Amino acid sequence: MEISLLKEGLFVMIIGMGTVFIFLSVMILIMNLNSVFMQKVINRYFPEEIPNIKAPQLSNDEEIALAVACAYARTV
């Protein structure tokens, strides 16, 4: 086996892996920039509505039942 063929193969492998690494790095960078840009554009033109959710009002008996259930669940 000739050493020159091994050196050429190693050189081609390094060039190929470097090309793939650079391509993937640039692709990830562009995807992150695109995500930030799209979030700003979409939120500007289509703002997300935050629903006003109120907690249900519990009666005194329901609060006691809830406290007992939580205490029981903690001991089990």
Biopython code that builds the backbone (N, CA, C, O; Angstrom):
import numpy as np
from Bio.PDB.StructureBuilder import StructureBuilder

atoms = [
    (1, "MET", "N", (0.850, -1.166, 0.000)),
    (1, "MET", "CA", (0.000, 0.000, 0.000)),
    (1, "MET", "C", (0.900, 1.235, 0.000)),
    (1, "MET", "O", (1.844, 1.338, 0.783)),
    (2, "GLU", "N", (0.593, 2.136, -0.869)),
    (2, "GLU", "CA", (1.426, 3.326, -0.985)),
    (2, "GLU", "C", (0.969, 4.392, 0.000)),
    (2, "GLU", "O", (-0.225, 4.597, 0.216)),
    (3, "ILE", "N", (1.939, 5.057, 0.583)),
    (3, "ILE", "CA", (1.658, 6.102, 1.560)),
    (3, "ILE", "C", (1.042, 7.320, 0.884)),
    (3, "ILE", "O", (0.230, 8.014, 1.497)),
    (4, "SER", "N", (1.411, 7.594, -0.367)),
    (4, "SER", "CA", (0.877, 8.773, -1.047)),
    (4, "SER", "C", (-0.636, 8.654, -1.253)),
    (4, "SER", "O", (-1.353, 9.648, -1.143)),
    (5, "LEU", "N", (-1.124, 7.450, -1.548)),
    (5, "LEU", "CA", (-2.572, 7.255, -1.692)),
    (5, "LEU", "C", (-3.282, 7.465, -0.358)),
    (5, "LEU", "O", (-4.380, 8.019, -0.308)),
    (6, "LEU", "N", (-2.646, 7.019, 0.714)),
    (6, "LEU", "CA", (-3.221, 7.201, 2.034)),
    (6, "LEU", "C", (-3.269, 8.688, 2.398)),
    (6, "LEU", "O", (-4.251, 9.157, 2.972)),
    (7, "LYS", "N", (-2.216, 9.420, 2.066)),
    (7, "LYS", "CA", (-2.180, 10.856, 2.329)),
    (7, "LYS", "C", (-3.247, 11.587, 1.514)),
    (7, "LYS", "O", (-3.926, 12.475, 2.029)),
    (8, "GLU", "N", (-3.391, 11.213, 0.253)),
    (8, "GLU", "CA", (-4.417, 11.847, -0.589)),
    (8, "GLU", "C", (-5.824, 11.552, -0.067)),
    (8, "GLU", "O", (-6.679, 12.437, -0.048)),
    (9, "GLY", "N", (-6.058, 10.333, 0.346)),
    (9, "GLY", "CA", (-7.363, 9.971, 0.901)),
    (9, "GLY", "C", (-7.661, 10.735, 2.176)),
    (9, "GLY", "O", (-8.785, 11.193, 2.383)),
    (10, "LEU", "N", (-6.652, 10.876, 3.037)),
    (10, "LEU", "CA", (-6.820, 11.632, 4.267)),
    (10, "LEU", "C", (-7.098, 13.106, 3.960)),
    (10, "LEU", "O", (-7.930, 13.735, 4.614)),
    (11, "PHE", "N", (-6.401, 13.647, 2.967)),
    (11, "PHE", "CA", (-6.604, 15.040, 2.575)),
    (11, "PHE", "C", (-8.026, 15.260, 2.040)),
    (11, "PHE", "O", (-8.681, 16.239, 2.395)),
    (12, "VAL", "N", (-8.493, 14.352, 1.194)),
    (12, "VAL", "CA", (-9.849, 14.464, 0.644)),
    (12, "VAL", "C", (-10.886, 14.326, 1.756)),
    (12, "VAL", "O", (-11.901, 15.021, 1.757)),
    (13, "MET", "N", (-10.622, 13.422, 2.704)),
    (13, "MET", "CA", (-11.553, 13.248, 3.819)),
    (13, "MET", "C", (-11.632, 14.521, 4.667)),
    (13, "MET", "O", (-12.724, 14.928, 5.063)),
    (14, "ILE", "N", (-10.502, 15.146, 4.946)),
    (14, "ILE", "CA", (-10.485, 16.370, 5.750)),
    (14, "ILE", "C", (-11.199, 17.493, 5.009)),
    (14, "ILE", "O", (-11.963, 18.241, 5.619)),
    (15, "ILE", "N", (-10.968, 17.624, 3.717)),
    (15, "ILE", "CA", (-11.654, 18.651, 2.925)),
    (15, "ILE", "C", (-13.165, 18.406, 2.947)),
    (15, "ILE", "O", (-13.933, 19.349, 3.134)),
    (16, "GLY", "N", (-13.595, 17.183, 2.764)),
    (16, "GLY", "CA", (-15.022, 16.859, 2.755)),
    (16, "GLY", "C", (-15.677, 17.113, 4.102)),
    (16, "GLY", "O", (-16.752, 17.709, 4.169)),
    (17, "MET", "N", (-15.042, 16.669, 5.168)),
    (17, "MET", "CA", (-15.613, 16.867, 6.499)),
    (17, "MET", "C", (-15.626, 18.344, 6.874)),
    (17, "MET", "O", (-16.562, 18.806, 7.526)),
    (18, "GLY", "N", (-14.613, 19.079, 6.476)),
    (18, "GLY", "CA", (-14.574, 20.517, 6.728)),
    (18, "GLY", "C", (-15.680, 21.242, 5.990)),
    (18, "GLY", "O", (-16.309, 22.153, 6.528)),
    (19, "THR", "N", (-15.914, 20.829, 4.748)),
    (19, "THR", "CA", (-16.984, 21.440, 3.957)),
    (19, "THR", "C", (-18.342, 21.186, 4.605)),
    (19, "THR", "O", (-19.160, 22.100, 4.707)),
    (20, "VAL", "N", (-18.581, 19.975, 5.036)),
    (20, "VAL", "CA", (-19.853, 19.642, 5.677)),
    (20, "VAL", "C", (-20.007, 20.405, 6.990)),
    (20, "VAL", "O", (-21.092, 20.898, 7.296)),
    (21, "PHE", "N", (-18.929, 20.504, 7.768)),
    (21, "PHE", "CA", (-18.980, 21.229, 9.038)),
    (21, "PHE", "C", (-19.300, 22.701, 8.814)),
    (21, "PHE", "O", (-20.141, 23.267, 9.511)),
    (22, "ILE", "N", (-18.639, 23.319, 7.852)),
    (22, "ILE", "CA", (-18.890, 24.734, 7.557)),
    (22, "ILE", "C", (-20.325, 24.931, 7.065)),
    (22, "ILE", "O", (-21.001, 25.869, 7.487)),
    (23, "PHE", "N", (-20.794, 24.046, 6.171)),
    (23, "PHE", "CA", (-22.160, 24.151, 5.671)),
    (23, "PHE", "C", (-23.177, 24.052, 6.797)),
    (23, "PHE", "O", (-24.110, 24.852, 6.862)),
    (24, "LEU", "N", (-23.003, 23.063, 7.696)),
    (24, "LEU", "CA", (-23.955, 22.891, 8.795)),
    (24, "LEU", "C", (-23.903, 24.067, 9.770)),
    (24, "LEU", "O", (-24.938, 24.487, 10.286)),
    (25, "SER", "N", (-22.712, 24.598, 10.023)),
    (25, "SER", "CA", (-22.591, 25.756, 10.910)),
    (25, "SER", "C", (-23.307, 26.964, 10.329)),
    (25, "SER", "O", (-24.022, 27.666, 11.045)),
    (26, "VAL", "N", (-23.123, 27.211, 9.043)),
    (26, "VAL", "CA", (-23.792, 28.335, 8.390)),
    (26, "VAL", "C", (-25.293, 28.113, 8.363)),
    (26, "VAL", "O", (-26.055, 29.059, 8.564)),
    (27, "MET", "N", (-25.735, 26.890, 8.121)),
    (27, "MET", "CA", (-27.161, 26.593, 8.087)),
    (27, "MET", "C", (-27.801, 26.833, 9.458)),
    (27, "MET", "O", (-28.891, 27.401, 9.529)),
    (28, "ILE", "N", (-27.151, 26.416, 10.543)),
    (28, "ILE", "CA", (-27.682, 26.632, 11.888)),
    (28, "ILE", "C", (-27.736, 28.122, 12.191)),
    (28, "ILE", "O", (-28.718, 28.594, 12.764)),
    (29, "LEU", "N", (-26.706, 28.872, 11.822)),
    (29, "LEU", "CA", (-26.696, 30.315, 12.042)),
    (29, "LEU", "C", (-27.840, 30.991, 11.299)),
    (29, "LEU", "O", (-28.536, 31.835, 11.865)),
    (30, "ILE", "N", (-28.039, 30.628, 10.036)),
    (30, "ILE", "CA", (-29.117, 31.226, 9.240)),
    (30, "ILE", "C", (-30.483, 30.854, 9.810)),
    (30, "ILE", "O", (-31.388, 31.688, 9.836)),
    (31, "MET", "N", (-30.643, 29.606, 10.269)),
    (31, "MET", "CA", (-31.923, 29.202, 10.851)),
    (31, "MET", "C", (-32.215, 29.977, 12.134)),
    (31, "MET", "O", (-33.360, 30.366, 12.365)),
    (32, "ASN", "N", (-31.210, 30.209, 12.967)),
    (32, "ASN", "CA", (-31.415, 30.987, 14.192)),
    (32, "ASN", "C", (-31.754, 32.438, 13.879)),
    (32, "ASN", "O", (-32.641, 33.014, 14.509)),
    (33, "LEU", "N", (-31.060, 33.034, 12.919)),
    (33, "LEU", "CA", (-31.368, 34.406, 12.527)),
    (33, "LEU", "C", (-32.775, 34.498, 11.937)),
    (33, "LEU", "O", (-33.504, 35.451, 12.212)),
    (34, "ASN", "N", (-33.152, 33.521, 11.137)),
    (34, "ASN", "CA", (-34.488, 33.487, 10.547)),
    (34, "ASN", "C", (-35.548, 33.359, 11.648)),
    (34, "ASN", "O", (-36.600, 33.994, 11.567)),
    (35, "SER", "N", (-35.285, 32.562, 12.652)),
    (35, "SER", "CA", (-36.237, 32.393, 13.748)),
    (35, "SER", "C", (-36.452, 33.710, 14.485)),
    (35, "SER", "O", (-37.590, 34.087, 14.766)),
    (36, "VAL", "N", (-35.368, 34.407, 14.797)),
    (36, "VAL", "CA", (-35.489, 35.689, 15.503)),
    (36, "VAL", "C", (-36.245, 36.696, 14.637)),
    (36, "VAL", "O", (-37.130, 37.401, 15.122)),
    (37, "PHE", "N", (-35.895, 36.758, 13.374)),
    (37, "PHE", "CA", (-36.551, 37.695, 12.448)),
    (37, "PHE", "C", (-38.037, 37.392, 12.323)),
    (37, "PHE", "O", (-38.864, 38.301, 12.396)),
    (38, "MET", "N", (-38.382, 36.128, 12.138)),
    (38, "MET", "CA", (-39.783, 35.769, 11.961)),
    (38, "MET", "C", (-40.588, 36.009, 13.235)),
    (38, "MET", "O", (-41.751, 36.407, 13.156)),
    (39, "GLN", "N", (-40.001, 35.777, 14.399)),
    (39, "GLN", "CA", (-40.725, 36.040, 15.642)),
    (39, "GLN", "C", (-41.053, 37.519, 15.765)),
    (39, "GLN", "O", (-42.152, 37.879, 16.187)),
    (40, "LYS", "N", (-40.115, 38.373, 15.402)),
    (40, "LYS", "CA", (-40.373, 39.809, 15.486)),
    (40, "LYS", "C", (-41.421, 40.243, 14.462)),
    (40, "LYS", "O", (-42.303, 41.040, 14.783)),
    (41, "VAL", "N", (-41.334, 39.733, 13.241)),
    (41, "VAL", "CA", (-42.282, 40.110, 12.193)),
    (41, "VAL", "C", (-43.671, 39.579, 12.511)),
    (41, "VAL", "O", (-44.657, 40.308, 12.406)),
    (42, "ILE", "N", (-43.752, 38.323, 12.897)),
    (42, "ILE", "CA", (-45.058, 37.718, 13.176)),
    (42, "ILE", "C", (-45.702, 38.378, 14.385)),
    (42, "ILE", "O", (-46.906, 38.633, 14.375)),
    (43, "ASN", "N", (-44.924, 38.661, 15.429)),
    (43, "ASN", "CA", (-45.503, 39.299, 16.618)),
    (43, "ASN", "C", (-45.912, 40.733, 16.341)),
    (43, "ASN", "O", (-46.797, 41.255, 17.019)),
    (44, "ARG", "N", (-45.299, 41.382, 15.371)),
    (44, "ARG", "CA", (-45.679, 42.755, 15.055)),
    (44, "ARG", "C", (-47.021, 42.786, 14.332)),
    (44, "ARG", "O", (-47.882, 43.602, 14.659)),
    (45, "TYR", "N", (-47.205, 41.904, 13.352)),
    (45, "TYR", "CA", (-48.419, 41.933, 12.546)),
    (45, "TYR", "C", (-49.527, 41.038, 13.083)),
    (45, "TYR", "O", (-50.707, 41.300, 12.851)),
    (46, "PHE", "N", (-49.157, 39.999, 13.789)),
    (46, "PHE", "CA", (-50.140, 39.078, 14.358)),
    (46, "PHE", "C", (-49.834, 38.869, 15.839)),
    (46, "PHE", "O", (-49.329, 37.812, 16.219)),
    (47, "PRO", "N", (-50.132, 39.857, 16.677)),
    (47, "PRO", "CA", (-49.805, 39.704, 18.103)),
    (47, "PRO", "C", (-50.621, 38.589, 18.738)),
    (47, "PRO", "O", (-51.773, 38.345, 18.378)),
    (48, "GLU", "N", (-50.003, 37.941, 19.669)),
    (48, "GLU", "CA", (-50.655, 36.829, 20.344)),
    (48, "GLU", "C", (-51.507, 37.374, 21.484)),
    (48, "GLU", "O", (-51.016, 38.095, 22.353)),
    (49, "GLU", "N", (-52.779, 37.023, 21.469)),
    (49, "GLU", "CA", (-53.674, 37.486, 22.515)),
    (49, "GLU", "C", (-53.498, 36.620, 23.758)),
    (49, "GLU", "O", (-53.467, 35.392, 23.681)),
    (50, "ILE", "N", (-53.385, 37.280, 24.887)),
    (50, "ILE", "CA", (-53.237, 36.571, 26.151)),
    (50, "ILE", "C", (-54.614, 36.466, 26.796)),
    (50, "ILE", "O", (-55.216, 37.478, 27.152)),
    (51, "PRO", "N", (-55.104, 35.256, 26.943)),
    (51, "PRO", "CA", (-56.448, 35.111, 27.519)),
    (51, "PRO", "C", (-56.448, 35.502, 28.991)),
    (51, "PRO", "O", (-55.492, 35.235, 29.720)),
    (52, "ASN", "N", (-57.521, 36.131, 29.410)),
    (52, "ASN", "CA", (-57.681, 36.544, 30.800)),
    (52, "ASN", "C", (-58.412, 35.430, 31.539)),
    (52, "ASN", "O", (-59.640, 35.355, 31.519)),
    (53, "ILE", "N", (-57.645, 34.578, 32.184)),
    (53, "ILE", "CA", (-58.215, 33.424, 32.873)),
    (53, "ILE", "C", (-58.262, 33.729, 34.362)),
    (53, "ILE", "O", (-57.243, 34.028, 34.984)),
    (54, "LYS", "N", (-59.449, 33.649, 34.913)),
    (54, "LYS", "CA", (-59.611, 33.878, 36.341)),
    (54, "LYS", "C", (-59.715, 32.533, 37.042)),
    (54, "LYS", "O", (-60.327, 31.592, 36.536)),
    (55, "ALA", "N", (-59.109, 32.466, 38.207)),
    (55, "ALA", "CA", (-59.183, 31.246, 38.997)),
    (55, "ALA", "C", (-60.605, 31.088, 39.529)),
    (55, "ALA", "O", (-61.229, 32.068, 39.935)),
    (56, "PRO", "N", (-61.107, 29.885, 39.527)),
    (56, "PRO", "CA", (-62.467, 29.685, 40.035)),
    (56, "PRO", "C", (-62.526, 29.968, 41.538)),
    (56, "PRO", "O", (-61.607, 29.629, 42.284)),
    (57, "GLN", "N", (-63.603, 30.583, 41.958)),
    (57, "GLN", "CA", (-63.790, 30.902, 43.375)),
    (57, "GLN", "C", (-64.320, 29.658, 44.089)),
    (57, "GLN", "O", (-65.351, 29.097, 43.716)),
    (58, "LEU", "N", (-63.600, 29.250, 45.109)),
    (58, "LEU", "CA", (-63.997, 28.071, 45.871)),
    (58, "LEU", "C", (-64.725, 28.507, 47.136)),
    (58, "LEU", "O", (-64.398, 29.517, 47.760)),
    (59, "SER", "N", (-65.715, 27.711, 47.485)),
    (59, "SER", "CA", (-66.404, 27.989, 48.743)),
    (59, "SER", "C", (-65.542, 27.456, 49.894)),
    (59, "SER", "O", (-64.552, 26.761, 49.669)),
    (60, "ASN", "N", (-65.920, 27.780, 51.083)),
    (60, "ASN", "CA", (-65.147, 27.358, 52.250)),
    (60, "ASN", "C", (-65.091, 25.839, 52.348)),
    (60, "ASN", "O", (-64.048, 25.276, 52.679)),
    (61, "ASP", "N", (-66.216, 25.166, 52.060)),
    (61, "ASP", "CA", (-66.251, 23.703, 52.123)),
    (61, "ASP", "C", (-65.332, 23.090, 51.073)),
    (61, "ASP", "O", (-64.658, 22.094, 51.339)),
    (62, "GLU", "N", (-65.304, 23.676, 49.897)),
    (62, "GLU", "CA", (-64.440, 23.150, 48.836)),
    (62, "GLU", "C", (-62.969, 23.341, 49.186)),
    (62, "GLU", "O", (-62.146, 22.477, 48.882)),
    (63, "GLU", "N", (-62.625, 24.464, 49.822)),
    (63, "GLU", "CA", (-61.246, 24.700, 50.230)),
    (63, "GLU", "C", (-60.815, 23.687, 51.288)),
    (63, "GLU", "O", (-59.692, 23.185, 51.248)),
    (64, "ILE", "N", (-61.681, 23.396, 52.207)),
    (64, "ILE", "CA", (-61.370, 22.407, 53.243)),
    (64, "ILE", "C", (-61.202, 21.031, 52.619)),
    (64, "ILE", "O", (-60.275, 20.303, 52.973)),
    (65, "ALA", "N", (-62.091, 20.663, 51.691)),
    (65, "ALA", "CA", (-61.996, 19.364, 51.019)),
    (65, "ALA", "C", (-60.693, 19.269, 50.220)),
    (65, "ALA", "O", (-60.055, 18.216, 50.192)),
    (66, "LEU", "N", (-60.305, 20.358, 49.580)),
    (66, "LEU", "CA", (-59.063, 20.373, 48.815)),
    (66, "LEU", "C", (-57.859, 20.221, 49.732)),
    (66, "LEU", "O", (-56.925, 19.491, 49.403)),
    (67, "ALA", "N", (-57.864, 20.888, 50.862)),
    (67, "ALA", "CA", (-56.762, 20.787, 51.815)),
    (67, "ALA", "C", (-56.647, 19.374, 52.370)),
    (67, "ALA", "O", (-55.541, 18.853, 52.516)),
    (68, "VAL", "N", (-57.774, 18.754, 52.679)),
    (68, "VAL", "CA", (-57.765, 17.380, 53.194)),
    (68, "VAL", "C", (-57.248, 16.424, 52.124)),
    (68, "VAL", "O", (-56.463, 15.524, 52.425)),
    (69, "ALA", "N", (-57.680, 16.611, 50.876)),
    (69, "ALA", "CA", (-57.236, 15.741, 49.792)),
    (69, "ALA", "C", (-55.734, 15.881, 49.562)),
    (69, "ALA", "O", (-55.046, 14.887, 49.328)),
    (70, "CYS", "N", (-55.227, 17.096, 49.628)),
    (70, "CYS", "CA", (-53.781, 17.310, 49.445)),
    (70, "CYS", "C", (-53.001, 16.688, 50.580)),
    (70, "CYS", "O", (-51.959, 16.075, 50.349)),
    (71, "ALA", "N", (-53.487, 16.834, 51.814)),
    (71, "ALA", "CA", (-52.799, 16.256, 52.958)),
    (71, "ALA", "C", (-52.806, 14.730, 52.867)),
    (71, "ALA", "O", (-51.804, 14.081, 53.165)),
    (72, "TYR", "N", (-53.934, 14.165, 52.455)),
    (72, "TYR", "CA", (-54.031, 12.718, 52.332)),
    (72, "TYR", "C", (-53.090, 12.205, 51.227)),
    (72, "TYR", "O", (-52.429, 11.180, 51.392)),
    (73, "ALA", "N", (-53.040, 12.920, 50.117)),
    (73, "ALA", "CA", (-52.197, 12.501, 48.998)),
    (73, "ALA", "C", (-50.721, 12.569, 49.382)),
    (73, "ALA", "O", (-49.920, 11.767, 48.903)),
    (74, "ARG", "N", (-50.359, 13.510, 50.234)),
    (74, "ARG", "CA", (-48.970, 13.656, 50.644)),
    (74, "ARG", "C", (-48.545, 12.524, 51.584)),
    (74, "ARG", "O", (-47.383, 12.119, 51.566)),
    (75, "THR", "N", (-49.467, 12.009, 52.404)),
    (75, "THR", "CA", (-49.122, 10.947, 53.341)),
    (75, "THR", "C", (-49.108, 9.587, 52.668)),
    (75, "THR", "O", (-48.475, 8.663, 53.178)),
    (76, "VAL", "N", (-49.770, 9.442, 51.567)),
    (76, "VAL", "CA", (-49.853, 8.134, 50.904)),
    (76, "VAL", "C", (-48.657, 7.861, 50.077)),
    (76, "VAL", "O", (-48.566, 6.805, 49.452)),
]
sb = StructureBuilder()
sb.init_structure("model")
sb.init_model(0)
sb.init_chain("A")
sb.init_seg("    ")
for serial, (resi, resn, name, xyz) in enumerate(atoms, 1):
    if name == "N":
        sb.init_residue(resn, " ", resi, " ")
    sb.init_atom(name, np.array(xyz, "f"), 0.0, 1.0, " ", f" {name:<3s}", serial, name[0])
structure = sb.get_structure()
